[in-house]
């Protein structure tokens, strides 16, 4: 006998719950395993019953259906959510899908509409599970893992990594993945104007299956028009705590061999998740700017990296927003840190601000800008398309 579809109903109306339960009593392949009167009860019931499908009303007391959906999704609980609501406007549907719902039915709905929605979502989930449990041969690629790091905020880290990813995809034609591991305040998706339906939060609930089938990760990657595949950071800062260093390692290992370039945007500072990403990297682009706080933090950070046994070949120092007219010269910067500047990216706040606000990378839409040209040069060096010299400052100024 085939396994029955286990369903939880969450609605503040007892009559509605009873009517829905009556509908499914006639369906031999579906069983109701629990009913909840509000969002809080729904979350608890999902934890206890581990259903396949949750039918979730939006307007409920104590905790509404959207928030309950977010909690179920964020905690990586089992079960796919179908939202039920009298509101059929696009904005409500968008909020439901952003929260993690898989489908949406508008009240009053017909019997067939509701039953078909449950079976459809369940069948999709079942197909995915079968696919990921099937071992398939994948041609391995020699991957290059590149992390962009800083010990100070506001240095342009995310702007660089997003433009660098797009530039690598455009100039090499190879597979590029961009992972936003700035887990609390990651902005990669915003900078690339991507609508986030699934983030790393949704992925980690299936993390145990990654070792069985690495292509599982592909389902959670967003596709930028350049071809770059993006894993978005959690939508809410508090969800960062659910992502562990072990998750970070498994995700990088899962994509290694599938993408030519794996770029990582890290958070600032040496947290365990950041160190795990840096350990796994072939190149660390360490970003700084020409101001005293950045120089102090960069110097301390470089000392920490020495204790982590990162070689000079692995750590590449990039000075962003570079403008000597602000008072500090390149020679002063090099002398203070006793390290070569690998690349400088000129200051062009106006172009960068317009690019970020529009969600259009400079390397695609403002190729003539000095910043775009410098990032293109950087991508060429990383791709082995340019003759690299020790201390590239003199070669590119």
Order of alpha helices (4+ residues) and beta strands (2+ residues): beta-alpha-beta-alpha-beta-alpha-beta-alpha-beta-alpha-beta-alpha-beta-alpha-alpha-beta-beta-alpha-beta-alpha-beta-alpha-beta-alpha-beta-alpha-alpha-alpha-alpha
